[in-house]
Amino acid sequence: MTASTATTRYFTSYSGIKLPLKLVGELSADDMRNRNTYYRGSFDAAERLIVCEKIVYGEVEQRHDYRYHPDGQLAQAAIDDGSGEPNVIDYPA
């Protein structure tokens, strides 16, 4: 997925513990002016979350990258907690 085909939206938080994270509390452009902490989500054409970043004071604190099987189920999650070494979880078809 290229950046030009992904849609980026902003959120206040996420809900649940299952992956992919479910982003909640979508923010408008006006809401972004005074935010120190938020989640930035990139979505593919099928509206699946492909990248989720927690932004704190303008820096990426945590990042999730998701890949999906052809049937739309999660295939892989790569979670970078800022250590520079992502934890990769594979989900068989």
Buried (B, 14 or more C-beta within 10 A) or exposed (E): BEEEEBEEBBBBEBEEEEBBBBBEEEBEEEEEEEEEEBBBBBBBEEEBBBBBBBBEEEEEEBBBBBBBEEEEEBBBBBBBEEEEEBEEEEBEE
